[in-house]
């Protein structure tokens, strides 16, 4: 039997505000994180996501509002009084200590028997794939291995909530993908309640049960990765999650309870109207939803290729059209169009969403 146990707890913010003088870093934020789920706080620098994480950890306190963990009010409890641990961006390993000493450090501050501490530390290292590395120093490990040690050190404390503060930002792109998958697999296998902070949209979509998108100290939208990508509620979320071409269009009429007729330049589209009134709207078009062809087709419009960039698996196009500049991703490498060519574009059924007008 594993010497490590999990006691996942829910997290709740009730109209939490954190102000620094007249500046509100977090402004009346409310959300609930279910036990055993991974929720990501996502947003640009300065949006309030790290301050929110630090308030869960007890490293900062709200100016107003209430924080509950496992149904217990922890609003004014310090970090040492909460059953929460954090994996930091910088790893924060002790360079003079061995791997197992780093992992055991938090446990040695308690009164556990030495044998139990060692068993828990070894199990933590096994869970992160570092069994056999116990006696190495951090300087003898790669960046990814050091991050695994930091995760193991947090796991052995058996927290109610495990926090990740930009944990992969110091790793190269290939290792980031591997580590994010490992973190997600570990979280799911152990049933940990986890809160993850990142500014990387792809990373957030890959690891999360739910994503809380923050902008200017408030929540812009909360939902599953699919909700946020396919049904953004405003221009900011549409552009921040996965990137989108934001175009001015017209909702001509609602044709039934769900669908509407939309005009974009010379293109006629049938799309979910999302309860918008007829009139000016914004059309959010994902780059992969723009089909680029050398030949005109049904319901297509001409565009000039301003730039074409070959990236091995696909081509990135910068296009100029009657309804605006476009960024498109094309997968047909055999029919690539060069800069200066005339393209004919049409829109796929998925990846095109109506938003309120500007």
Beta strands, then each sheet from edge to edge (+ up, - down):
strand 1: 11-20
strand 2: 23-33
strand 3: 38-42
strand 4: 64-69
strand 5: 72-73
strand 6: 84-87
strand 7: 161-165
strand 8: 194-198
strand 9: 210-215
strand 10: 218-223
strand 11: 245-254
strand 12: 259-264
strand 13: 267-272
strand 14: 279-285
strand 15: 290-293
strand 16: 301-310
strand 17: 315-321
strand 18: 324-330
strand 19: 342-347
strand 20: 352-356
sheet 1: 2+ 1- 4+ 5-
sheet 2: 6+ 7+ 8+ 3+ 9+ 10-
sheet 3: 13+ 12- 11+ 14- 20+
sheet 4: 15+ 19- 16+ 17- 18+
end
